[in-house]
Amino acid sequence: MSIYLDYTADTPPDERVLAVYSNSAAKHFANPNSSHSLGRDAKDVIDRSLKTISKLLNVNTDELILTSGASESNNLAVKGIAWANRRRGRHIVSTFLEHSSVSGALTYLQEQGWEIDLANILPNGKIDLEYLKSLLRDDTVLCAVSAVDSELGSVQPIREIARIVKEHQNCKLHVDITQAVGKIPIDLTGVNTASLAPHKFYGLKGSGLLIKTKGTVIEPLIHGGASTTIYRSGTPDSPSAEALACALELAVNEFDERYKRVKALNLILREHFSKNERISINSPEGAVPHILNVSVNGIKGEQMHRLLDKHGVCISVKSACSVPNTPSRPVMAITHDRKRALSSFRISLSHLSTEAEIEEFIKALDDIIKNN
Ligand code: PLP
């Protein structure tokens, strides 16, 4: 039996979410854009689901765009804002902590002539806000940050960042909340766009959301019919929308209970790691307890990944979508230590993780460290 400690990459769908999806998929197969009765029923499912989601996130229903996942949502926000505001300016500010679906979209824009600046990260994992302030200009059209990054689990002060960004009238704020949902309370005050995907909080893959507040203009990535939104053409997926609403509802309603379990397991690991001088903890103290990034002196992250895999333990080196055999950008950003960044790996925890699994993992890790 494998010990799964990679919940940041993906979570198993909750049985209640699966039940909602399979009932809905059997019943609401009609195209929600069709005007016959079954089409109208399928459209009702979307409307009801968006209503639930909007209440949970404290936004309006017409501010929600259903997508295929957080990568699409990030691309739609980043490219969509850049393209729509290209006459106002071609400067974008972001950070070294972003997921490849944000940093990749920025690299693409850079190749098209946009200028990109990245804010420094302080040793406590927070964005250097003074530096961020100094980067913002009259022609900055976008500031893209993650509320919680996927490698260290650092939590960013989004309200404060929103206040800083607001001082620049051409600049919009995009926040990647993919790793924040279910891990911290969500507050979208002052945010123009935000992306998430339910497969990170016990929902289904192939489904995502972009929250785009009223007055934020974006260019669509996918053109076609108006569908339920002009920002994303294609047949809307009623069962996916219903499953997303269910997963989000569970993440919000069961937040405290889930968080407490994860925090307790995180403390066991932190305490154990602090006793071994070959282990450095990279995740800052204030990081979400679900993500624990560490380095073992003398063992590369990729090697550790393979060795733990042999012991039946699934962890991850960096985020699942990043380039292999390169130092972790977030660990580099906070430690400026290439060796430490190359030997880092990520353990990610869930309320489904058990103390027995943590003990097994510790045994395997200690064994590997002793023999390598
Ligand atoms: N943003 C963050 C912070 C992530 O951790 C991930 C997935 O790892 C994504 C975006 C991309 O999500 P998806 O796989 O749904 O496209």
Residues whose N, C-alpha, C, O or C-beta is under 5 A from the ligand:
A	BS01	PLP	T8 G69 A70 S71 E72 H99 S101 V148 S150 D176 T178 Q179 A197
